């Protein structure tokens, strides 16, 4: 069975979006350590799981980039959760039917690791269904104060801290196992 790892960027107060989030995030730009962490995470991946918005954003930028991280991202198969997307490019396919059930089938269909990018209701649904095995949270040193929260509405879910990586600019990645 495949393992599913989610990677998210968050403010120190757990926000991933909002007006103040974007303004503050731009001041704490990712550096080489951040991209090295991403590359190490992706080296074990056999595919990416993306929602429609993340897919559109990534497919609009990564194919034009080069380098180890871009080459790795571009080469991996992508599995996109969407009820409206009819055509894909960038080595992608739309997950059929209910997205949570499709991810469960995808996990059962092989070995290796799937990496999920993006956040929101799809992330919460995967967590509530017990399909996420690990969360890798890149925490940037600012308080957004408002905006969307990754874990809003999630009931108690025990996690085990499995790693702390300082990536510079005051940011850290906290890795948690969701199945202690």
C-alpha positions as CSV (number, residue, x, y, z in Angstrom):
1,X,0.0,0.0,0.0
2,X,1.2,3.5,-0.8
3,X,1.9,6.1,1.8
4,X,0.3,9.6,1.4
5,X,2.3,12.6,2.6
6,X,0.9,16.1,2.6
7,X,3.2,19.1,2.5
8,X,1.8,22.5,3.4
9,X,3.0,26.1,3.9
10,X,1.5,27.7,7.0
11,X,1.9,30.8,9.1
12,X,2.8,30.2,12.8
13,X,-0.9,30.5,13.6
14,X,-1.8,27.7,11.2
15,X,-3.1,29.8,8.3
16,X,-2.5,29.0,4.7
17,X,-4.4,31.8,2.9
18,X,-5.9,35.2,3.4
19,X,-4.9,38.8,2.5
20,X,-2.4,39.2,5.3
21,X,-1.0,35.7,4.7
22,X,0.1,36.4,1.1
23,X,1.7,39.8,2.0
24,X,3.7,38.3,4.9
25,X,4.7,35.1,3.0
26,X,6.3,37.2,0.3
27,X,8.6,38.7,2.9
28,X,9.7,35.2,4.0
29,X,10.7,33.8,0.6
30,X,11.7,30.2,0.3
31,X,15.4,29.6,0.0
32,X,17.7,26.8,-1.2
33,X,17.1,24.8,2.0
34,X,13.4,24.8,1.4
35,X,13.8,23.5,-2.2
36,X,16.3,20.9,-1.0
37,X,13.8,19.6,1.5
38,X,11.1,19.4,-1.2
39,X,13.5,17.5,-3.5
40,X,14.3,15.0,-0.7
41,X,10.6,14.5,-0.1
42,X,9.9,14.0,-3.8
43,X,12.8,11.6,-4.4
44,X,10.8,8.9,-2.6
45,X,7.5,9.8,-4.5
46,X,5.8,7.7,-7.1
47,X,3.2,10.4,-7.8
48,X,1.6,13.6,-6.8
49,X,-2.0,14.2,-5.5
50,X,-3.3,17.6,-6.3
51,X,-6.6,19.5,-6.1
52,X,-7.8,21.4,-9.1
53,X,-6.5,24.8,-8.0
54,X,-3.1,23.5,-7.0
55,X,-2.9,21.5,-10.3
56,X,-3.8,24.6,-12.3
57,X,-1.2,26.7,-10.4
58,X,1.6,24.1,-10.7
59,X,0.8,23.2,-14.3
60,X,1.0,26.9,-15.2
61,X,4.5,27.4,-13.8
62,X,6.6,24.2,-13.2
63,X,6.7,22.9,-16.8
64,X,8.6,26.1,-17.8
65,X,11.2,25.6,-15.0
66,X,14.3,23.6,-14.9
67,X,16.7,22.2,-12.3
68,X,16.5,19.2,-10.0
69,X,13.3,20.1,-8.2
70,X,11.4,21.1,-11.4
71,X,12.7,18.1,-13.3
72,X,11.5,15.8,-10.5
73,X,8.1,17.5,-10.2
74,X,7.6,17.5,-14.0
75,X,8.4,13.8,-14.4
76,X,6.1,12.5,-11.7
77,X,2.6,11.3,-12.6
78,X,-0.1,13.7,-11.2
79,X,-3.5,12.6,-9.9
80,X,-6.0,15.5,-9.8
81,X,-9.1,15.7,-7.7
82,X,-11.7,17.7,-9.7
83,X,-15.3,17.5,-10.7
84,X,-15.0,20.1,-13.4
85,X,-11.6,19.5,-15.1
86,X,-12.1,17.7,-18.4
87,X,-8.6,17.8,-20.0
88,X,-5.2,17.6,-18.4
89,X,-1.6,18.1,-19.5
90,X,1.6,17.9,-17.5
91,X,1.5,14.1,-17.1
92,X,-1.8,14.2,-15.2
93,X,-5.1,12.3,-14.9
94,X,-8.3,13.3,-13.2
95,X,-9.3,11.0,-10.3
96,X,-12.7,9.4,-11.2
97,X,-15.7,9.6,-8.9
98,X,-15.5,10.7,-5.3
99,X,-12.1,12.2,-4.7
100,X,-11.6,10.6,-1.2
101,X,-12.6,7.2,-2.5
102,X,-10.4,7.6,-5.5
103,X,-7.4,8.4,-3.3
104,X,-8.1,5.3,-1.2
105,X,-8.1,3.2,-4.4
106,X,-4.9,4.9,-5.5
107,X,-3.2,4.2,-2.2
108,X,-4.2,0.5,-2.5
109,X,-3.0,0.2,-6.1
110,X,0.7,0.0,-5.5
111,X,3.7,0.7,-3.4
112,X,5.8,3.8,-2.7
113,X,4.8,7.3,-1.6
114,X,2.4,9.8,-2.9
115,X,3.0,13.5,-2.1
116,X,0.0,15.8,-1.9
117,X,0.3,19.5,-2.3
118,X,-2.4,22.1,-1.6
119,X,-4.8,22.4,1.3
120,X,-8.3,23.2,2.2
121,X,-11.4,21.0,2.2
122,X,-9.8,18.2,0.2
123,X,-7.0,18.0,2.8
124,X,-9.5,17.9,5.6
125,X,-11.5,15.2,3.9
126,X,-8.4,13.0,3.4
127,X,-7.4,13.5,7.0
128,X,-10.9,12.8,8.3
129,X,-11.0,9.6,6.2
130,X,-7.7,8.5,7.7
131,X,-5.9,8.5,4.3
132,X,-3.1,10.9,5.2
133,X,-0.1,9.1,6.7
134,X,2.1,12.1,7.3
135,X,1.9,15.9,7.5
136,X,5.0,18.0,6.6
137,X,4.2,21.5,7.8
138,X,6.5,24.3,6.6
139,X,5.9,26.9,9.3
140,X,6.9,30.5,8.3
141,X,7.7,33.0,11.1
142,X,4.7,35.3,10.9
143,X,1.2,35.6,12.4
144,X,-1.4,35.9,9.6
145,X,-4.1,36.7,12.2
146,X,-6.9,35.8,9.8
147,X,-7.5,33.6,6.8
148,X,-8.1,29.9,6.2
149,X,-6.8,27.4,8.7
150,X,-5.6,24.0,7.6
151,X,-7.0,22.1,10.5
152,X,-10.3,24.0,11.0
153,X,-13.1,21.6,11.8
154,X,-10.8,18.6,12.4
155,X,-11.7,16.6,15.4
156,X,-8.9,15.3,17.7
157,X,-6.3,13.5,15.7
158,X,-3.2,12.2,17.6
159,X,0.0,12.8,15.8
160,X,3.6,11.8,16.5
161,X,6.4,14.3,15.7
162,X,8.9,12.5,13.5
163,X,11.2,15.3,12.4
164,X,12.1,19.0,12.7
165,X,14.1,20.6,10.0
166,X,15.2,24.2,10.1
167,X,15.2,25.6,6.6
168,X,16.3,29.1,7.2
169,X,14.7,32.6,7.2
170,X,13.2,31.5,10.6
171,X,11.1,28.7,9.0
172,X,11.0,25.1,10.1
173,X,9.4,22.0,8.7
174,X,7.6,19.9,11.3
175,X,6.9,16.3,10.1
176,X,4.2,14.3,11.8
177,X,3.0,10.8,11.5
178,X,-0.8,10.6,11.7
179,X,-0.9,6.9,12.6
180,X,1.1,6.8,15.9
